[in-house]
């Protein structure tokens, strides 16, 4: 009798589990980019031929690849308080009112608008502006510029990333974006903002930790802005266009979150 009850109990449990709907993860495309518009960023990529026929056809191909992957919501590097301006700008794009070089020279226009217009997907602003303490890092670096291996050695450490990457002028845009979003490129970014930065400081001075903490703080707020605008029931695939240094760290947050599944760029742009 006891064995029969046990069998019935296990049978009911198994039927219940089988009958439960499987929760599908939301696909995430982290598309790290360079800024196509003029920028004050320390590391910037020159793109003089953006509006040429060759590059525009390449961007058409990229947009088609993104659309074909089933993206239903886009997130871009604009602060949420400017969402209305973003909506107006997207409407102007739909109406073909963006004409000038200044209006068109922008990665949001060239990539996200070009893809989102295909099925009128929503575009959400998720950036958070926050200055990093570069001044404190520079002050510390200047103070220790004459340090040697016998005292404080981090300035003598050779950069471990010596592999030469191809310039944009030598590649198609698809090839360049795949390179920019590769694991190697992500490691370079994380080395700059994390490993190298943590070398700054000694004893009770943690200036490097302050720098890295500020970087994490900004990107955690960006991640939070994304989460606040996720529709768990309806969002199937989201696309995030940010500077490549942002997507390198955002990857950590998405990778550890059970709701999401990261889709690699080379799979999207194949």
Secondary structure by P-SEA (a helix, b strand, c coil): caaaaaaaaaaaaaaaaaabbbbbcbbbbbccccccccccccbbbbccccccaaaaaaaaaaaaaaaaacccbbbccccccaaaaaaaaaaaaaaccccccccccccccccccccccccbbbbbbbbbbbbcaaaaaaaaaaaaccccccccccccccccccbbbbccccccaaaaaaaaacaaaaaaaaaaaccccccccccccaaaaaaaaaaaaaaaaaaaaaaaacccccccbbbbbccaaaaaaaaaaaaacccbbbbccccccc
